[in-house]
Amino acid sequence: MFDQLQKFLFEVDQCSSLEEVITQYTSSKGSKVDLSNDFVKRIKDKFEKAYPKEKALLESDIIHMHLRRNGKWLWL
């Protein structure tokens, strides 16, 4: 898993924007997450504090991301 994480971080570093990262690494079937979940609310708050200019990205409910492009699973 560590190798996959390193590859992900390298690829993300090559992207020109956070929007490009989200487009590349969310599931093709959708990535909607229930915002009434307390855990998700905490992540959302941290994201908004860390990336105040990117708040609009949360309007599409995209929070769930994968380490592989197009939301593909890594089977071990």
PDB file of N, CA, C and O in Angstrom:
ATOM      1  N   MET A   1       0.822  -1.204   0.000  1.00  0.00           N
ATOM      2  CA  MET A   1       0.000   0.000   0.000  1.00  0.00           C
ATOM      3  C   MET A   1       0.864   1.265   0.000  1.00  0.00           C
ATOM      4  O   MET A   1       0.505   2.275  -0.605  1.00  0.00           O
ATOM      5  N   PHE A   2       2.002   1.191   0.687  1.00  0.00           N
ATOM      6  CA  PHE A   2       2.863   2.362   0.760  1.00  0.00           C
ATOM      7  C   PHE A   2       3.356   2.771  -0.622  1.00  0.00           C
ATOM      8  O   PHE A   2       3.416   3.960  -0.934  1.00  0.00           O
ATOM      9  N   ASP A   3       3.707   1.799  -1.446  1.00  0.00           N
ATOM     10  CA  ASP A   3       4.153   2.101  -2.812  1.00  0.00           C
ATOM     11  C   ASP A   3       3.050   2.788  -3.604  1.00  0.00           C
ATOM     12  O   ASP A   3       3.306   3.725  -4.360  1.00  0.00           O
ATOM     13  N   GLN A   4       1.800   2.306  -3.422  1.00  0.00           N
ATOM     14  CA  GLN A   4       0.666   2.912  -4.123  1.00  0.00           C
ATOM     15  C   GLN A   4       0.456   4.353  -3.659  1.00  0.00           C
ATOM     16  O   GLN A   4       0.156   5.232  -4.468  1.00  0.00           O
ATOM     17  N   LEU A   5       0.616   4.594  -2.351  1.00  0.00           N
ATOM     18  CA  LEU A   5       0.482   5.948  -1.817  1.00  0.00           C
ATOM     19  C   LEU A   5       1.561   6.862  -2.380  1.00  0.00           C
ATOM     20  O   LEU A   5       1.278   8.002  -2.747  1.00  0.00           O
ATOM     21  N   GLN A   6       2.786   6.378  -2.452  1.00  0.00           N
ATOM     22  CA  GLN A   6       3.864   7.180  -3.029  1.00  0.00           C
ATOM     23  C   GLN A   6       3.574   7.527  -4.492  1.00  0.00           C
ATOM     24  O   GLN A   6       3.794   8.660  -4.920  1.00  0.00           O
ATOM     25  N   LYS A   7       3.086   6.560  -5.247  1.00  0.00           N
ATOM     26  CA  LYS A   7       2.742   6.799  -6.654  1.00  0.00           C
ATOM     27  C   LYS A   7       1.636   7.855  -6.746  1.00  0.00           C
ATOM     28  O   LYS A   7       1.704   8.766  -7.571  1.00  0.00           O
ATOM     29  N   PHE A   8       0.614   7.719  -5.887  1.00  0.00           N
ATOM     30  CA  PHE A   8      -0.482   8.688  -5.859  1.00  0.00           C
ATOM     31  C   PHE A   8       0.055  10.094  -5.582  1.00  0.00           C
ATOM     32  O   PHE A   8      -0.288  11.040  -6.292  1.00  0.00           O
ATOM     33  N   LEU A   9       0.883  10.232  -4.568  1.00  0.00           N
ATOM     34  CA  LEU A   9       1.421  11.555  -4.215  1.00  0.00           C
ATOM     35  C   LEU A   9       2.248  12.144  -5.345  1.00  0.00           C
ATOM     36  O   LEU A   9       2.183  13.348  -5.595  1.00  0.00           O
ATOM     37  N   PHE A  10       3.025  11.313  -6.032  1.00  0.00           N
ATOM     38  CA  PHE A  10       3.802  11.781  -7.175  1.00  0.00           C
ATOM     39  C   PHE A  10       2.874  12.268  -8.282  1.00  0.00           C
ATOM     40  O   PHE A  10       3.073  13.350  -8.835  1.00  0.00           O
ATOM     41  N   GLU A  11       1.852  11.461  -8.607  1.00  0.00           N
ATOM     42  CA  GLU A  11       0.918  11.834  -9.678  1.00  0.00           C
ATOM     43  C   GLU A  11       0.126  13.090  -9.326  1.00  0.00           C
ATOM     44  O   GLU A  11      -0.101  13.941 -10.186  1.00  0.00           O
ATOM     45  N   VAL A  12      -0.290  13.209  -8.080  1.00  0.00           N
ATOM     46  CA  VAL A  12      -1.038  14.395  -7.647  1.00  0.00           C
ATOM     47  C   VAL A  12      -0.171  15.641  -7.781  1.00  0.00           C
ATOM     48  O   VAL A  12      -0.659  16.709  -8.151  1.00  0.00           O
ATOM     49  N   ASP A  13       1.099  15.501  -7.482  1.00  0.00           N
ATOM     50  CA  ASP A  13       2.022  16.632  -7.594  1.00  0.00           C
ATOM     51  C   ASP A  13       2.150  17.113  -9.032  1.00  0.00           C
ATOM     52  O   ASP A  13       2.500  18.270  -9.266  1.00  0.00           O
ATOM     53  N   GLN A  14       1.873  16.243 -10.001  1.00  0.00           N
ATOM     54  CA  GLN A  14       1.962  16.598 -11.414  1.00  0.00           C
ATOM     55  C   GLN A  14       0.703  17.333 -11.911  1.00  0.00           C
ATOM     56  O   GLN A  14       0.722  17.943 -12.980  1.00  0.00           O
ATOM     57  N   CYS A  15      -0.365  17.273 -11.148  1.00  0.00           N
ATOM     58  CA  CYS A  15      -1.621  17.927 -11.547  1.00  0.00           C
ATOM     59  C   CYS A  15      -1.514  19.438 -11.378  1.00  0.00           C
ATOM     60  O   CYS A  15      -0.780  19.925 -10.519  1.00  0.00           O
ATOM     61  N   SER A  16      -2.244  20.165 -12.195  1.00  0.00           N
ATOM     62  CA  SER A  16      -2.149  21.621 -12.176  1.00  0.00           C
ATOM     63  C   SER A  16      -3.120  22.278 -11.192  1.00  0.00           C
ATOM     64  O   SER A  16      -2.969  23.458 -10.878  1.00  0.00           O
ATOM     65  N   SER A  17      -4.117  21.527 -10.701  1.00  0.00           N
ATOM     66  CA  SER A  17      -5.077  22.100  -9.762  1.00  0.00           C
ATOM     67  C   SER A  17      -5.724  21.007  -8.929  1.00  0.00           C
ATOM     68  O   SER A  17      -5.674  19.828  -9.280  1.00  0.00           O
ATOM     69  N   LEU A  18      -6.324  21.409  -7.837  1.00  0.00           N
ATOM     70  CA  LEU A  18      -7.037  20.462  -7.004  1.00  0.00           C
ATOM     71  C   LEU A  18      -8.232  19.891  -7.757  1.00  0.00           C
ATOM     72  O   LEU A  18      -8.578  18.724  -7.573  1.00  0.00           O
ATOM     73  N   GLU A  19      -8.852  20.682  -8.584  1.00  0.00           N
ATOM     74  CA  GLU A  19      -9.983  20.201  -9.383  1.00  0.00           C
ATOM     75  C   GLU A  19      -9.558  19.060 -10.305  1.00  0.00           C
ATOM     76  O   GLU A  19     -10.294  18.088 -10.478  1.00  0.00           O
ATOM     77  N   GLU A  20      -8.371  19.181 -10.892  1.00  0.00           N
ATOM     78  CA  GLU A  20      -7.862  18.112 -11.755  1.00  0.00           C
ATOM     79  C   GLU A  20      -7.634  16.831 -10.942  1.00  0.00           C
ATOM     80  O   GLU A  20      -7.954  15.737 -11.407  1.00  0.00           O
ATOM     81  N   VAL A  21      -7.087  16.966  -9.740  1.00  0.00           N
ATOM     82  CA  VAL A  21      -6.871  15.811  -8.867  1.00  0.00           C
ATOM     83  C   VAL A  21      -8.201  15.122  -8.570  1.00  0.00           C
ATOM     84  O   VAL A  21      -8.311  13.901  -8.679  1.00  0.00           O
ATOM     85  N   ILE A  22      -9.193  15.895  -8.200  1.00  0.00           N
ATOM     86  CA  ILE A  22     -10.493  15.329  -7.862  1.00  0.00           C
ATOM     87  C   ILE A  22     -11.124  14.655  -9.072  1.00  0.00           C
ATOM     88  O   ILE A  22     -11.710  13.579  -8.947  1.00  0.00           O
ATOM     89  N   THR A  23     -11.012  15.265 -10.220  1.00  0.00           N
ATOM     90  CA  THR A  23     -11.554  14.663 -11.442  1.00  0.00           C
ATOM     91  C   THR A  23     -10.877  13.328 -11.742  1.00  0.00           C
ATOM     92  O   THR A  23     -11.531  12.372 -12.159  1.00  0.00           O
ATOM     93  N   GLN A  24      -9.581  13.271 -11.531  1.00  0.00           N
ATOM     94  CA  GLN A  24      -8.819  12.062 -11.852  1.00  0.00           C
ATOM     95  C   GLN A  24      -9.017  10.940 -10.829  1.00  0.00           C
ATOM     96  O   GLN A  24      -8.972   9.764 -11.189  1.00  0.00           O
ATOM     97  N   TYR A  25      -9.234  11.292  -9.564  1.00  0.00           N
ATOM     98  CA  TYR A  25      -9.176  10.284  -8.504  1.00  0.00           C
ATOM     99  C   TYR A  25     -10.489  10.024  -7.777  1.00  0.00           C
ATOM    100  O   TYR A  25     -10.481   9.430  -6.699  1.00  0.00           O
ATOM    101  N   THR A  26     -11.585  10.443  -8.324  1.00  0.00           N
ATOM    102  CA  THR A  26     -12.876  10.073  -7.742  1.00  0.00           C
ATOM    103  C   THR A  26     -13.491   8.957  -8.573  1.00  0.00           C
ATOM    104  O   THR A  26     -13.108   8.734  -9.722  1.00  0.00           O
ATOM    105  N   SER A  27     -14.422   8.281  -7.993  1.00  0.00           N
ATOM    106  CA  SER A  27     -15.047   7.144  -8.654  1.00  0.00           C
ATOM    107  C   SER A  27     -15.840   7.590  -9.876  1.00  0.00           C
ATOM    108  O   SER A  27     -16.494   8.632  -9.854  1.00  0.00           O
ATOM    109  N   SER A  28     -15.778   6.808 -10.925  1.00  0.00           N
ATOM    110  CA  SER A  28     -16.559   7.121 -12.127  1.00  0.00           C
ATOM    111  C   SER A  28     -18.053   6.929 -11.862  1.00  0.00           C
ATOM    112  O   SER A  28     -18.886   7.424 -12.621  1.00  0.00           O
ATOM    113  N   LYS A  29     -18.390   6.217 -10.795  1.00  0.00           N
ATOM    114  CA  LYS A  29     -19.791   5.991 -10.419  1.00  0.00           C
ATOM    115  C   LYS A  29     -20.306   7.066  -9.469  1.00  0.00           C
ATOM    116  O   LYS A  29     -21.468   7.033  -9.063  1.00  0.00           O
ATOM    117  N   GLY A  30     -19.458   8.005  -9.119  1.00  0.00           N
ATOM    118  CA  GLY A  30     -19.847   9.066  -8.199  1.00  0.00           C
ATOM    119  C   GLY A  30     -19.146   8.913  -6.866  1.00  0.00           C
ATOM    120  O   GLY A  30     -18.703   7.823  -6.503  1.00  0.00           O
ATOM    121  N   SER A  31     -19.051  10.011  -6.146  1.00  0.00           N
ATOM    122  CA  SER A  31     -18.322  10.012  -4.885  1.00  0.00           C
ATOM    123  C   SER A  31     -19.092  10.745  -3.799  1.00  0.00           C
ATOM    124  O   SER A  31     -18.505  11.305  -2.873  1.00  0.00           O
ATOM    125  N   LYS A  32     -20.395  10.736  -3.923  1.00  0.00           N
ATOM    126  CA  LYS A  32     -21.186  11.478  -2.952  1.00  0.00           C
ATOM    127  C   LYS A  32     -21.068  10.846  -1.577  1.00  0.00           C
ATOM    128  O   LYS A  32     -21.104   9.624  -1.429  1.00  0.00           O
ATOM    129  N   VAL A  33     -20.927  11.694  -0.586  1.00  0.00           N
ATOM    130  CA  VAL A  33     -20.802  11.274   0.802  1.00  0.00           C
ATOM    131  C   VAL A  33     -21.864  12.008   1.597  1.00  0.00           C
ATOM    132  O   VAL A  33     -22.108  13.192   1.367  1.00  0.00           O
ATOM    133  N   ASP A  34     -22.491  11.320   2.521  1.00  0.00           N
ATOM    134  CA  ASP A  34     -23.554  11.893   3.335  1.00  0.00           C
ATOM    135  C   ASP A  34     -22.986  12.961   4.269  1.00  0.00           C
ATOM    136  O   ASP A  34     -22.261  12.637   5.210  1.00  0.00           O
ATOM    137  N   LEU A  35     -23.308  14.218   4.019  1.00  0.00           N
ATOM    138  CA  LEU A  35     -22.777  15.315   4.816  1.00  0.00           C
ATOM    139  C   LEU A  35     -23.411  15.412   6.200  1.00  0.00           C
ATOM    140  O   LEU A  35     -22.994  16.249   7.000  1.00  0.00           O
ATOM    141  N   SER A  36     -24.404  14.582   6.503  1.00  0.00           N
ATOM    142  CA  SER A  36     -24.968  14.577   7.852  1.00  0.00           C
ATOM    143  C   SER A  36     -24.110  13.718   8.794  1.00  0.00           C
ATOM    144  O   SER A  36     -24.331  13.724  10.005  1.00  0.00           O
ATOM    145  N   ASN A  37     -23.150  12.994   8.256  1.00  0.00           N
ATOM    146  CA  ASN A  37     -22.236  12.168   9.036  1.00  0.00           C
ATOM    147  C   ASN A  37     -21.248  13.083   9.768  1.00  0.00           C
ATOM    148  O   ASN A  37     -20.615  13.935   9.143  1.00  0.00           O
ATOM    149  N   ASP A  38     -21.111  12.912  11.094  1.00  0.00           N
ATOM    150  CA  ASP A  38     -20.228  13.776  11.888  1.00  0.00           C
ATOM    151  C   ASP A  38     -18.772  13.706  11.435  1.00  0.00           C
ATOM    152  O   ASP A  38     -18.080  14.724  11.404  1.00  0.00           O
ATOM    153  N   PHE A  39     -18.306  12.503  11.082  1.00  0.00           N
ATOM    154  CA  PHE A  39     -16.932  12.349  10.607  1.00  0.00           C
ATOM    155  C   PHE A  39     -16.720  13.148   9.326  1.00  0.00           C
ATOM    156  O   PHE A  39     -15.709  13.833   9.171  1.00  0.00           O
ATOM    157  N   VAL A  40     -17.673  13.056   8.419  1.00  0.00           N
ATOM    158  CA  VAL A  40     -17.579  13.783   7.154  1.00  0.00           C
ATOM    159  C   VAL A  40     -17.623  15.294   7.406  1.00  0.00           C
ATOM    160  O   VAL A  40     -16.911  16.051   6.747  1.00  0.00           O
ATOM    161  N   LYS A  41     -18.443  15.728   8.344  1.00  0.00           N
ATOM    162  CA  LYS A  41     -18.513  17.158   8.677  1.00  0.00           C
ATOM    163  C   LYS A  41     -17.150  17.665   9.143  1.00  0.00           C
ATOM    164  O   LYS A  41     -16.726  18.754   8.755  1.00  0.00           O
ATOM    165  N   ARG A  42     -16.462  16.876   9.977  1.00  0.00           N
ATOM    166  CA  ARG A  42     -15.134  17.290  10.463  1.00  0.00           C
ATOM    167  C   ARG A  42     -14.141  17.381   9.313  1.00  0.00           C
ATOM    168  O   ARG A  42     -13.345  18.318   9.252  1.00  0.00           O
ATOM    169  N   ILE A  43     -14.184  16.414   8.403  1.00  0.00           N
ATOM    170  CA  ILE A  43     -13.281  16.452   7.246  1.00  0.00           C
ATOM    171  C   ILE A  43     -13.594  17.674   6.380  1.00  0.00           C
ATOM    172  O   ILE A  43     -12.689  18.366   5.915  1.00  0.00           O
ATOM    173  N   LYS A  44     -14.883  17.929   6.172  1.00  0.00           N
ATOM    174  CA  LYS A  44     -15.310  19.082   5.373  1.00  0.00           C
ATOM    175  C   LYS A  44     -14.799  20.379   5.997  1.00  0.00           C
ATOM    176  O   LYS A  44     -14.288  21.246   5.288  1.00  0.00           O
ATOM    177  N   ASP A  45     -14.931  20.516   7.308  1.00  0.00           N
ATOM    178  CA  ASP A  45     -14.462  21.723   7.993  1.00  0.00           C
ATOM    179  C   ASP A  45     -12.949  21.894   7.849  1.00  0.00           C
ATOM    180  O   ASP A  45     -12.460  22.999   7.612  1.00  0.00           O
ATOM    181  N   LYS A  46     -12.214  20.784   7.996  1.00  0.00           N
ATOM    182  CA  LYS A  46     -10.757  20.852   7.841  1.00  0.00           C
ATOM    183  C   LYS A  46     -10.384  21.244   6.414  1.00  0.00           C
ATOM    184  O   LYS A  46      -9.472  22.045   6.206  1.00  0.00           O
ATOM    185  N   PHE A  47     -11.088  20.681   5.434  1.00  0.00           N
ATOM    186  CA  PHE A  47     -10.827  21.012   4.035  1.00  0.00           C
ATOM    187  C   PHE A  47     -11.060  22.504   3.789  1.00  0.00           C
ATOM    188  O   PHE A  47     -10.237  23.169   3.160  1.00  0.00           O
ATOM    189  N   GLU A  48     -12.178  23.021   4.286  1.00  0.00           N
ATOM    190  CA  GLU A  48     -12.512  24.431   4.069  1.00  0.00           C
ATOM    191  C   GLU A  48     -11.492  25.358   4.716  1.00  0.00           C
ATOM    192  O   GLU A  48     -11.198  26.427   4.180  1.00  0.00           O
ATOM    193  N   LYS A  49     -10.951  24.959   5.859  1.00  0.00           N
ATOM    194  CA  LYS A  49      -9.922  25.776   6.516  1.00  0.00           C
ATOM    195  C   LYS A  49      -8.604  25.703   5.758  1.00  0.00           C
ATOM    196  O   LYS A  49      -7.909  26.709   5.616  1.00  0.00           O
ATOM    197  N   ALA A  50      -8.259  24.518   5.272  1.00  0.00           N
ATOM    198  CA  ALA A  50      -6.988  24.336   4.566  1.00  0.00           C
ATOM    199  C   ALA A  50      -7.006  24.923   3.153  1.00  0.00           C
ATOM    200  O   ALA A  50      -5.990  25.419   2.666  1.00  0.00           O
ATOM    201  N   TYR A  51      -8.180  24.861   2.497  1.00  0.00           N
ATOM    202  CA  TYR A  51      -8.302  25.321   1.100  1.00  0.00           C
ATOM    203  C   TYR A  51      -9.503  26.260   0.959  1.00  0.00           C
ATOM    204  O   TYR A  51     -10.479  25.916   0.293  1.00  0.00           O
ATOM    205  N   PRO A  52      -9.440  27.426   1.571  1.00  0.00           N
ATOM    206  CA  PRO A  52     -10.609  28.321   1.536  1.00  0.00           C
ATOM    207  C   PRO A  52     -11.051  28.730   0.130  1.00  0.00           C
ATOM    208  O   PRO A  52     -12.232  29.005  -0.082  1.00  0.00           O
ATOM    209  N   LYS A  53     -10.143  28.774  -0.818  1.00  0.00           N
ATOM    210  CA  LYS A  53     -10.498  29.164  -2.186  1.00  0.00           C
ATOM    211  C   LYS A  53     -11.139  28.030  -2.972  1.00  0.00           C
ATOM    212  O   LYS A  53     -11.669  28.251  -4.061  1.00  0.00           O
ATOM    213  N   GLU A  54     -11.096  26.820  -2.430  1.00  0.00           N
ATOM    214  CA  GLU A  54     -11.611  25.638  -3.131  1.00  0.00           C
ATOM    215  C   GLU A  54     -12.952  25.165  -2.578  1.00  0.00           C
ATOM    216  O   GLU A  54     -13.373  24.047  -2.877  1.00  0.00           O
ATOM    217  N   LYS A  55     -13.632  25.989  -1.780  1.00  0.00           N
ATOM    218  CA  LYS A  55     -14.900  25.593  -1.166  1.00  0.00           C
ATOM    219  C   LYS A  55     -15.929  25.139  -2.191  1.00  0.00           C
ATOM    220  O   LYS A  55     -16.742  24.261  -1.902  1.00  0.00           O
ATOM    221  N   ALA A  56     -15.906  25.713  -3.360  1.00  0.00           N
ATOM    222  CA  ALA A  56     -16.889  25.362  -4.385  1.00  0.00           C
ATOM    223  C   ALA A  56     -16.806  23.893  -4.774  1.00  0.00           C
ATOM    224  O   ALA A  56     -17.798  23.312  -5.215  1.00  0.00           O
ATOM    225  N   LEU A  57     -15.636  23.290  -4.615  1.00  0.00           N
ATOM    226  CA  LEU A  57     -15.499  21.874  -4.953  1.00  0.00           C
ATOM    227  C   LEU A  57     -16.380  20.999  -4.078  1.00  0.00           C
ATOM    228  O   LEU A  57     -16.808  19.928  -4.509  1.00  0.00           O
ATOM    229  N   LEU A  58     -16.656  21.435  -2.863  1.00  0.00           N
ATOM    230  CA  LEU A  58     -17.485  20.651  -1.950  1.00  0.00           C
ATOM    231  C   LEU A  58     -18.959  20.721  -2.312  1.00  0.00           C
ATOM    232  O   LEU A  58     -19.738  19.881  -1.862  1.00  0.00           O
ATOM    233  N   GLU A  59     -19.356  21.684  -3.098  1.00  0.00           N
ATOM    234  CA  GLU A  59     -20.761  21.817  -3.475  1.00  0.00           C
ATOM    235  C   GLU A  59     -21.241  20.624  -4.284  1.00  0.00           C
ATOM    236  O   GLU A  59     -22.434  20.318  -4.294  1.00  0.00           O
ATOM    237  N   SER A  60     -20.326  19.952  -4.958  1.00  0.00           N
ATOM    238  CA  SER A  60     -20.702  18.774  -5.744  1.00  0.00           C
ATOM    239  C   SER A  60     -20.584  17.498  -4.914  1.00  0.00           C
ATOM    240  O   SER A  60     -20.687  16.394  -5.449  1.00  0.00           O
ATOM    241  N   ASP A  61     -20.369  17.649  -3.615  1.00  0.00           N
ATOM    242  CA  ASP A  61     -20.273  16.530  -2.673  1.00  0.00           C
ATOM    243  C   ASP A  61     -19.108  15.596  -2.964  1.00  0.00           C
ATOM    244  O   ASP A  61     -19.153  14.420  -2.604  1.00  0.00           O
ATOM    245  N   ILE A  62     -18.082  16.099  -3.600  1.00  0.00           N
ATOM    246  CA  ILE A  62     -16.928  15.249  -3.886  1.00  0.00           C
ATOM    247  C   ILE A  62     -15.954  15.354  -2.723  1.00  0.00           C
ATOM    248  O   ILE A  62     -15.290  16.374  -2.538  1.00  0.00           O
ATOM    249  N   ILE A  63     -15.881  14.310  -1.963  1.00  0.00           N
ATOM    250  CA  ILE A  63     -14.934  14.234  -0.858  1.00  0.00           C
ATOM    251  C   ILE A  63     -14.192  12.911  -0.919  1.00  0.00           C
ATOM    252  O   ILE A  63     -13.001  12.851  -0.612  1.00  0.00           O
ATOM    253  N   HIS A  64     -14.868  11.873  -1.305  1.00  0.00           N
ATOM    254  CA  HIS A  64     -14.328  10.522  -1.355  1.00  0.00           C
ATOM    255  C   HIS A  64     -13.411  10.387  -2.559  1.00  0.00           C
ATOM    256  O   HIS A  64     -13.836  10.577  -3.699  1.00  0.00           O
ATOM    257  N   MET A  65     -12.146  10.058  -2.299  1.00  0.00           N
ATOM    258  CA  MET A  65     -11.173   9.884  -3.377  1.00  0.00           C
ATOM    259  C   MET A  65     -10.484   8.535  -3.226  1.00  0.00           C
ATOM    260  O   MET A  65     -10.510   7.928  -2.155  1.00  0.00           O
ATOM    261  N   HIS A  66      -9.875   8.080  -4.296  1.00  0.00           N
ATOM    262  CA  HIS A  66      -9.148   6.819  -4.327  1.00  0.00           C
ATOM    263  C   HIS A  66      -7.683   7.086  -4.633  1.00  0.00           C
ATOM    264  O   HIS A  66      -7.333   8.153  -5.137  1.00  0.00           O
ATOM    265  N   LEU A  67      -6.838   6.131  -4.331  1.00  0.00           N
ATOM    266  CA  LEU A  67      -5.423   6.259  -4.650  1.00  0.00           C
ATOM    267  C   LEU A  67      -5.125   5.956  -6.114  1.00  0.00           C
ATOM    268  O   LEU A  67      -4.046   6.272  -6.616  1.00  0.00           O
ATOM    269  N   ARG A  68      -6.087   5.344  -6.791  1.00  0.00           N
ATOM    270  CA  ARG A  68      -5.896   5.021  -8.203  1.00  0.00           C
ATOM    271  C   ARG A  68      -6.857   5.850  -9.048  1.00  0.00           C
ATOM    272  O   ARG A  68      -7.963   6.170  -8.613  1.00  0.00           O
ATOM    273  N   ARG A  69      -6.432   6.189 -10.239  1.00  0.00           N
ATOM    274  CA  ARG A  69      -7.254   7.022 -11.122  1.00  0.00           C
ATOM    275  C   ARG A  69      -8.582   6.367 -11.435  1.00  0.00           C
ATOM    276  O   ARG A  69      -8.696   5.143 -11.493  1.00  0.00           O
ATOM    277  N   ASN A  70      -9.579   7.204 -11.636  1.00  0.00           N
ATOM    278  CA  ASN A  70     -10.944   6.798 -11.973  1.00  0.00           C
ATOM    279  C   ASN A  70     -11.604   5.989 -10.871  1.00  0.00           C
ATOM    280  O   ASN A  70     -12.551   5.243 -11.122  1.00  0.00           O
ATOM    281  N   GLY A  71     -11.107   6.137  -9.656  1.00  0.00           N
ATOM    282  CA  GLY A  71     -11.744   5.485  -8.513  1.00  0.00           C
ATOM    283  C   GLY A  71     -11.605   3.991  -8.502  1.00  0.00           C
ATOM    284  O   GLY A  71     -12.410   3.306  -7.870  1.00  0.00           O
ATOM    285  N   LYS A  72     -10.612   3.460  -9.179  1.00  0.00           N
ATOM    286  CA  LYS A  72     -10.451   2.011  -9.239  1.00  0.00           C
ATOM    287  C   LYS A  72      -9.855   1.496  -7.934  1.00  0.00           C
ATOM    288  O   LYS A  72      -9.023   2.151  -7.307  1.00  0.00           O
ATOM    289  N   TRP A  73     -10.301   0.312  -7.543  1.00  0.00           N
ATOM    290  CA  TRP A  73      -9.838  -0.317  -6.311  1.00  0.00           C
ATOM    291  C   TRP A  73      -8.461  -0.920  -6.516  1.00  0.00           C
ATOM    292  O   TRP A  73      -8.093  -1.313  -7.623  1.00  0.00           O
ATOM    293  N   LEU A  74      -7.725  -0.984  -5.450  1.00  0.00           N
ATOM    294  CA  LEU A  74      -6.446  -1.669  -5.453  1.00  0.00           C
ATOM    295  C   LEU A  74      -6.653  -3.001  -4.753  1.00  0.00           C
ATOM    296  O   LEU A  74      -6.837  -3.042  -3.536  1.00  0.00           O
ATOM    297  N   TRP A  75      -6.624  -4.079  -5.503  1.00  0.00           N
ATOM    298  CA  TRP A  75      -6.825  -5.406  -4.940  1.00  0.00           C
ATOM    299  C   TRP A  75      -5.495  -6.006  -4.585  1.00  0.00           C
ATOM    300  O   TRP A  75      -4.588  -6.052  -5.416  1.00  0.00           O
ATOM    301  N   LEU A  76      -5.366  -6.466  -3.368  1.00  0.00           N
ATOM    302  CA  LEU A  76      -4.108  -7.078  -2.922  1.00  0.00           C
ATOM    303  C   LEU A  76      -4.223  -8.579  -2.879  1.00  0.00           C
ATOM    304  O   LEU A  76      -3.261  -9.261  -2.526  1.00  0.00           O
TER     305      LEU A  76
END
